Amino acid sequence: MVLLPENGISFIGGIAGKNSGDILYSTNLHNIGTAGEDTILGGGIAGISDGTIGNCLSNMDAPYVEVAGIVGENTGSVTRCVNAGYAWSGCGVAETNNGVLMRCYYNDTAQSGVSNGDDTAVGLSAAQLAQKGSFSGLDFDTVWQLEAGAAHPTLRPFTLAVTELTLVSGPDKENYFVGE
């Protein structure tokens, strides 16, 4: 969870408080809370985004009015995302959308996909969330998967191919990261 205070508003997100770049192929499975802040704008992936959010899954519950399943405020692009969590008083995908929203799906316990702005998100019942046919435009061959008996789709695990690895003498460590 990331909390980013700015101009009296705290942007809170499961991956980023504020996104101005790309958040791709990411999953948030944890709820976000207000941390005692009076004014928050939050989302399961990002609090506010003028960048790109694509092929992301949020399975967090959004019990607060200004917290949405994917992004609190979108002026960028949100595509091929799924919010399988419950949005009791928030929105399924975005609280405010003044950007691009395409092929996004949410648990229809939310009142709508978007509170303010263009709403093209599709609300799905619990039964529909468990059916591949409900998700037009999601790539179930290489990106998404829906296991038999699962409640909703998940992102496929992916493997990063390492084409070259050079180890040089260094301090004794258990973990090495790219560039070390």
ChimeraX commands (.cxc) that place a marker at each C-alpha (Angstrom):
marker #1 position 0.00,0.00,0.00 radius 0.5
marker #1 position 1.32,3.42,-0.93 radius 0.5
marker #1 position 0.05,6.66,0.65 radius 0.5
marker #1 position 1.07,9.87,-1.10 radius 0.5
marker #1 position -0.19,13.14,0.45 radius 0.5
marker #1 position -0.49,16.01,-2.05 radius 0.5
marker #1 position -2.41,19.31,-1.72 radius 0.5
marker #1 position -4.47,18.09,1.23 radius 0.5
marker #1 position -5.53,14.87,-0.50 radius 0.5
marker #1 position -3.89,11.52,0.11 radius 0.5
marker #1 position -3.68,9.23,-2.90 radius 0.5
marker #1 position -3.57,5.63,-1.80 radius 0.5
marker #1 position -3.11,2.57,-3.96 radius 0.5
marker #1 position -2.30,-1.09,-3.68 radius 0.5
marker #1 position 0.60,-0.68,-6.15 radius 0.5
marker #1 position 1.16,3.10,-6.37 radius 0.5
marker #1 position -0.25,6.23,-4.78 radius 0.5
marker #1 position 0.31,8.16,-8.02 radius 0.5
marker #1 position 1.06,6.64,-11.42 radius 0.5
marker #1 position 2.52,8.71,-14.26 radius 0.5
marker #1 position 4.18,5.77,-15.99 radius 0.5
marker #1 position 3.09,2.22,-16.74 radius 0.5
marker #1 position 1.63,-0.32,-14.33 radius 0.5
marker #1 position 1.29,-3.53,-16.30 radius 0.5
marker #1 position 0.57,-7.16,-15.40 radius 0.5
marker #1 position 0.18,-6.39,-11.70 radius 0.5
marker #1 position -2.03,-7.85,-8.99 radius 0.5
marker #1 position -3.18,-6.41,-5.67 radius 0.5
marker #1 position -4.82,-8.85,-3.29 radius 0.5
marker #1 position -4.82,-6.65,-0.17 radius 0.5
marker #1 position -7.36,-4.15,1.12 radius 0.5
marker #1 position -6.37,-0.52,1.45 radius 0.5
marker #1 position -7.43,1.66,4.34 radius 0.5
marker #1 position -7.57,5.34,5.07 radius 0.5
marker #1 position -4.75,5.39,7.65 radius 0.5
marker #1 position -6.74,8.06,9.49 radius 0.5
marker #1 position -6.68,10.52,6.60 radius 0.5
marker #1 position -9.72,12.77,6.18 radius 0.5
marker #1 position -9.54,13.16,2.40 radius 0.5
marker #1 position -8.35,10.20,0.38 radius 0.5
marker #1 position -8.65,9.09,-3.20 radius 0.5
marker #1 position -7.69,5.52,-3.71 radius 0.5
marker #1 position -7.73,2.44,-5.87 radius 0.5
marker #1 position -6.72,-1.19,-5.73 radius 0.5
marker #1 position -3.92,-0.50,-8.22 radius 0.5
marker #1 position -3.34,3.30,-8.02 radius 0.5
marker #1 position -4.80,6.28,-6.19 radius 0.5
marker #1 position -4.45,8.60,-9.17 radius 0.5
marker #1 position -3.15,7.87,-12.66 radius 0.5
marker #1 position -2.31,9.93,-15.72 radius 0.5
marker #1 position -0.27,7.02,-17.05 radius 0.5
marker #1 position -1.15,3.54,-18.25 radius 0.5
marker #1 position -2.67,0.71,-16.22 radius 0.5
marker #1 position -3.07,-2.49,-18.21 radius 0.5
marker #1 position -3.80,-6.15,-17.58 radius 0.5
marker #1 position -4.12,-5.68,-13.83 radius 0.5
marker #1 position -6.14,-7.54,-11.23 radius 0.5
marker #1 position -7.44,-6.17,-7.96 radius 0.5
marker #1 position -9.18,-8.41,-5.48 radius 0.5
marker #1 position -9.42,-5.91,-2.66 radius 0.5
marker #1 position -12.55,-4.80,-0.90 radius 0.5
marker #1 position -13.28,-1.06,-1.22 radius 0.5
marker #1 position -15.40,-0.09,1.77 radius 0.5
marker #1 position -14.85,3.68,1.43 radius 0.5
marker #1 position -16.65,6.12,-0.84 radius 0.5
marker #1 position -13.55,7.58,-2.52 radius 0.5
marker #1 position -11.85,4.21,-3.03 radius 0.5
marker #1 position -12.40,2.31,-6.28 radius 0.5
marker #1 position -11.42,-1.19,-7.33 radius 0.5
marker #1 position -8.69,-0.20,-9.84 radius 0.5
marker #1 position -7.94,3.56,-9.70 radius 0.5
marker #1 position -9.31,6.50,-7.71 radius 0.5
marker #1 position -8.91,9.09,-10.47 radius 0.5
marker #1 position -7.97,8.24,-14.05 radius 0.5
marker #1 position -6.87,10.76,-16.67 radius 0.5
marker #1 position -4.69,8.21,-18.44 radius 0.5
marker #1 position -5.52,4.78,-19.83 radius 0.5
marker #1 position -6.94,1.75,-18.02 radius 0.5
marker #1 position -7.35,-1.33,-20.20 radius 0.5
marker #1 position -8.07,-5.03,-19.70 radius 0.5
marker #1 position -8.33,-4.84,-15.89 radius 0.5
marker #1 position -10.47,-6.85,-13.49 radius 0.5
marker #1 position -11.66,-5.92,-10.01 radius 0.5
marker #1 position -13.01,-9.06,-8.38 radius 0.5
marker #1 position -13.33,-7.50,-4.90 radius 0.5
marker #1 position -16.35,-5.92,-3.27 radius 0.5
marker #1 position -16.94,-2.19,-3.54 radius 0.5
marker #1 position -19.55,-1.52,-0.88 radius 0.5
marker #1 position -19.76,2.22,-1.34 radius 0.5
marker #1 position -16.97,2.89,-3.83 radius 0.5
marker #1 position -16.89,2.12,-7.53 radius 0.5
marker #1 position -15.87,-1.05,-9.29 radius 0.5
marker #1 position -13.16,0.44,-11.52 radius 0.5
marker #1 position -12.63,4.22,-11.08 radius 0.5
marker #1 position -14.08,6.88,-8.80 radius 0.5
marker #1 position -13.45,9.50,-11.51 radius 0.5
marker #1 position -12.62,8.74,-15.14 radius 0.5
marker #1 position -11.59,11.49,-17.55 radius 0.5
marker #1 position -9.32,9.21,-19.53 radius 0.5
marker #1 position -9.59,6.01,-21.53 radius 0.5
marker #1 position -11.31,3.01,-19.98 radius 0.5
marker #1 position -11.52,-0.13,-22.15 radius 0.5
marker #1 position -12.34,-3.78,-21.49 radius 0.5
marker #1 position -12.51,-3.39,-17.71 radius 0.5
marker #1 position -14.66,-5.61,-15.53 radius 0.5
marker #1 position -15.78,-5.44,-11.92 radius 0.5
marker #1 position -17.75,-7.33,-9.31 radius 0.5
marker #1 position -21.27,-5.90,-9.62 radius 0.5
marker #1 position -21.60,-5.44,-5.85 radius 0.5
marker #1 position -20.39,-1.92,-6.72 radius 0.5
marker #1 position -23.03,0.67,-7.55 radius 0.5
marker #1 position -21.32,1.37,-10.87 radius 0.5
marker #1 position -18.01,1.05,-12.67 radius 0.5
marker #1 position -17.31,4.81,-12.44 radius 0.5
marker #1 position -18.89,7.52,-10.23 radius 0.5
marker #1 position -17.88,10.54,-12.31 radius 0.5
marker #1 position -17.01,10.57,-16.01 radius 0.5
marker #1 position -17.20,8.04,-18.82 radius 0.5
marker #1 position -18.23,4.58,-17.63 radius 0.5
marker #1 position -17.64,1.76,-20.11 radius 0.5
marker #1 position -16.74,-0.82,-17.44 radius 0.5
marker #1 position -18.81,-4.00,-17.26 radius 0.5
marker #1 position -20.28,-5.19,-13.98 radius 0.5
marker #1 position -20.38,-8.97,-13.55 radius 0.5
marker #1 position -22.18,-11.17,-11.03 radius 0.5
marker #1 position -20.25,-13.75,-9.00 radius 0.5
marker #1 position -21.35,-16.44,-11.46 radius 0.5
marker #1 position -20.22,-14.35,-14.47 radius 0.5
marker #1 position -16.83,-13.60,-12.86 radius 0.5
marker #1 position -16.17,-17.35,-12.92 radius 0.5
marker #1 position -16.77,-17.69,-16.70 radius 0.5
marker #1 position -14.19,-16.91,-19.40 radius 0.5
marker #1 position -16.94,-15.92,-21.82 radius 0.5
marker #1 position -17.78,-12.89,-19.67 radius 0.5
marker #1 position -14.45,-11.18,-20.41 radius 0.5
marker #1 position -14.40,-9.97,-24.02 radius 0.5
marker #1 position -10.95,-8.77,-25.02 radius 0.5
marker #1 position -8.91,-10.48,-22.27 radius 0.5
marker #1 position -6.12,-12.71,-23.60 radius 0.5
marker #1 position -6.66,-16.10,-21.97 radius 0.5
marker #1 position -3.96,-17.70,-24.13 radius 0.5
marker #1 position -0.95,-15.82,-22.78 radius 0.5
marker #1 position -1.94,-13.23,-20.13 radius 0.5
marker #1 position -4.98,-14.35,-18.12 radius 0.5
marker #1 position -6.12,-17.72,-16.79 radius 0.5
marker #1 position -9.31,-19.00,-15.20 radius 0.5
marker #1 position -8.77,-22.25,-13.36 radius 0.5
marker #1 position -11.65,-24.70,-13.03 radius 0.5
marker #1 position -13.67,-23.82,-9.94 radius 0.5
marker #1 position -11.97,-20.42,-9.50 radius 0.5
marker #1 position -14.10,-17.42,-8.52 radius 0.5
marker #1 position -12.45,-15.06,-11.04 radius 0.5
marker #1 position -9.57,-14.87,-13.55 radius 0.5
marker #1 position -5.99,-14.29,-12.48 radius 0.5
marker #1 position -2.87,-13.23,-14.33 radius 0.5
marker #1 position -0.72,-16.09,-15.56 radius 0.5
marker #1 position 2.64,-16.41,-13.87 radius 0.5
marker #1 position 5.40,-15.39,-16.21 radius 0.5
marker #1 position 9.07,-16.20,-16.34 radius 0.5
marker #1 position 11.74,-13.66,-17.09 radius 0.5
marker #1 position 14.40,-15.22,-19.26 radius 0.5
marker #1 position 17.93,-14.33,-18.21 radius 0.5
marker #1 position 20.13,-14.34,-21.29 radius 0.5
marker #1 position 23.39,-13.48,-19.56 radius 0.5
marker #1 position 24.54,-13.66,-15.96 radius 0.5
marker #1 position 27.96,-12.62,-14.79 radius 0.5
marker #1 position 28.92,-13.14,-11.16 radius 0.5
marker #1 position 31.85,-11.24,-9.82 radius 0.5
marker #1 position 33.38,-11.50,-6.41 radius 0.5
marker #1 position 31.40,-9.42,-3.97 radius 0.5
marker #1 position 30.02,-9.45,-0.49 radius 0.5
marker #1 position 28.38,-12.66,0.66 radius 0.5
marker #1 position 24.69,-12.20,0.01 radius 0.5
marker #1 position 21.72,-14.45,-0.54 radius 0.5
marker #1 position 19.98,-12.26,-3.11 radius 0.5
marker #1 position 21.35,-10.41,-6.09 radius 0.5
marker #1 position 19.32,-7.99,-8.20 radius 0.5
marker #1 position 19.69,-6.89,-11.81 radius 0.5
marker #1 position 22.63,-4.52,-12.10 radius 0.5
marker #1 position 24.45,-5.73,-8.97 radius 0.5
marker link #1:1,2 radius 0.2
marker link #1:2,3 radius 0.2
marker link #1:3,4 radius 0.2
marker link #1:4,5 radius 0.2
marker link #1:5,6 radius 0.2
marker link #1:6,7 radius 0.2
marker link #1:7,8 radius 0.2
marker link #1:8,9 radius 0.2
marker link #1:9,10 radius 0.2
marker link #1:10,11 radius 0.2
marker link #1:11,12 radius 0.2
marker link #1:12,13 radius 0.2
marker link #1:13,14 radius 0.2
marker link #1:14,15 radius 0.2
marker link #1:15,16 radius 0.2
marker link #1:16,17 radius 0.2
marker link #1:17,18 radius 0.2
marker link #1:18,19 radius 0.2
marker link #1:19,20 radius 0.2
marker link #1:20,21 radius 0.2
marker link #1:21,22 radius 0.2
marker link #1:22,23 radius 0.2
marker link #1:23,24 radius 0.2
marker link #1:24,25 radius 0.2
marker link #1:25,26 radius 0.2
marker link #1:26,27 radius 0.2
marker link #1:27,28 radius 0.2
marker link #1:28,29 radius 0.2
marker link #1:29,30 radius 0.2
marker link #1:30,31 radius 0.2
marker link #1:31,32 radius 0.2
marker link #1:32,33 radius 0.2
marker link #1:33,34 radius 0.2
marker link #1:34,35 radius 0.2
marker link #1:35,36 radius 0.2
marker link #1:36,37 radius 0.2
marker link #1:37,38 radius 0.2
marker link #1:38,39 radius 0.2
marker link #1:39,40 radius 0.2
marker link #1:40,41 radius 0.2
marker link #1:41,42 radius 0.2
marker link #1:42,43 radius 0.2
marker link #1:43,44 radius 0.2
marker link #1:44,45 radius 0.2
marker link #1:45,46 radius 0.2
marker link #1:46,47 radius 0.2
marker link #1:47,48 radius 0.2
marker link #1:48,49 radius 0.2
marker link #1:49,50 radius 0.2
marker link #1:50,51 radius 0.2
marker link #1:51,52 radius 0.2
marker link #1:52,53 radius 0.2
marker link #1:53,54 radius 0.2
marker link #1:54,55 radius 0.2
marker link #1:55,56 radius 0.2
marker link #1:56,57 radius 0.2
marker link #1:57,58 radius 0.2
marker link #1:58,59 radius 0.2
marker link #1:59,60 radius 0.2
marker link #1:60,61 radius 0.2
marker link #1:61,62 radius 0.2
marker link #1:62,63 radius 0.2
marker link #1:63,64 radius 0.2
marker link #1:64,65 radius 0.2
marker link #1:65,66 radius 0.2
marker link #1:66,67 radius 0.2
marker link #1:67,68 radius 0.2
marker link #1:68,69 radius 0.2
marker link #1:69,70 radius 0.2
marker link #1:70,71 radius 0.2
marker link #1:71,72 radius 0.2
marker link #1:72,73 radius 0.2
marker link #1:73,74 radius 0.2
marker link #1:74,75 radius 0.2
marker link #1:75,76 radius 0.2
marker link #1:76,77 radius 0.2
marker link #1:77,78 radius 0.2
marker link #1:78,79 radius 0.2
marker link #1:79,80 radius 0.2
marker link #1:80,81 radius 0.2
marker link #1:81,82 radius 0.2
marker link #1:82,83 radius 0.2
marker link #1:83,84 radius 0.2
marker link #1:84,85 radius 0.2
marker link #1:85,86 radius 0.2
marker link #1:86,87 radius 0.2
marker link #1:87,88 radius 0.2
marker link #1:88,89 radius 0.2
marker link #1:89,90 radius 0.2
marker link #1:90,91 radius 0.2
marker link #1:91,92 radius 0.2
marker link #1:92,93 radius 0.2
marker link #1:93,94 radius 0.2
marker link #1:94,95 radius 0.2
marker link #1:95,96 radius 0.2
marker link #1:96,97 radius 0.2
marker link #1:97,98 radius 0.2
marker link #1:98,99 radius 0.2
marker link #1:99,100 radius 0.2
marker link #1:100,101 radius 0.2
marker link #1:101,102 radius 0.2
marker link #1:102,103 radius 0.2
marker link #1:103,104 radius 0.2
marker link #1:104,105 radius 0.2
marker link #1:105,106 radius 0.2
marker link #1:106,107 radius 0.2
marker link #1:107,108 radius 0.2
marker link #1:108,109 radius 0.2
marker link #1:109,110 radius 0.2
marker link #1:110,111 radius 0.2
marker link #1:111,112 radius 0.2
marker link #1:112,113 radius 0.2
marker link #1:113,114 radius 0.2
marker link #1:114,115 radius 0.2
marker link #1:115,116 radius 0.2
marker link #1:116,117 radius 0.2
marker link #1:117,118 radius 0.2
marker link #1:118,119 radius 0.2
marker link #1:119,120 radius 0.2
marker link #1:120,121 radius 0.2
marker link #1:121,122 radius 0.2
marker link #1:122,123 radius 0.2
marker link #1:123,124 radius 0.2
marker link #1:124,125 radius 0.2
marker link #1:125,126 radius 0.2
marker link #1:126,127 radius 0.2
marker link #1:127,128 radius 0.2
marker link #1:128,129 radius 0.2
marker link #1:129,130 radius 0.2
marker link #1:130,131 radius 0.2
marker link #1:131,132 radius 0.2
marker link #1:132,133 radius 0.2
marker link #1:133,134 radius 0.2
marker link #1:134,135 radius 0.2
marker link #1:135,136 radius 0.2
marker link #1:136,137 radius 0.2
marker link #1:137,138 radius 0.2
marker link #1:138,139 radius 0.2
marker link #1:139,140 radius 0.2
marker link #1:140,141 radius 0.2
marker link #1:141,142 radius 0.2
marker link #1:142,143 radius 0.2
marker link #1:143,144 radius 0.2
marker link #1:144,145 radius 0.2
marker link #1:145,146 radius 0.2
marker link #1:146,147 radius 0.2
marker link #1:147,148 radius 0.2
marker link #1:148,149 radius 0.2
marker link #1:149,150 radius 0.2
marker link #1:150,151 radius 0.2
marker link #1:151,152 radius 0.2
marker link #1:152,153 radius 0.2
marker link #1:153,154 radius 0.2
marker link #1:154,155 radius 0.2
marker link #1:155,156 radius 0.2
marker link #1:156,157 radius 0.2
marker link #1:157,158 radius 0.2
marker link #1:158,159 radius 0.2
marker link #1:159,160 radius 0.2
marker link #1:160,161 radius 0.2
marker link #1:161,162 radius 0.2
marker link #1:162,163 radius 0.2
marker link #1:163,164 radius 0.2
marker link #1:164,165 radius 0.2
marker link #1:165,166 radius 0.2
marker link #1:166,167 radius 0.2
marker link #1:167,168 radius 0.2
marker link #1:168,169 radius 0.2
marker link #1:169,170 radius 0.2
marker link #1:170,171 radius 0.2
marker link #1:171,172 radius 0.2
marker link #1:172,173 radius 0.2
marker link #1:173,174 radius 0.2
marker link #1:174,175 radius 0.2
marker link #1:175,176 radius 0.2
marker link #1:176,177 radius 0.2
marker link #1:177,178 radius 0.2
marker link #1:178,179 radius 0.2
marker link #1:179,180 radius 0.2
view
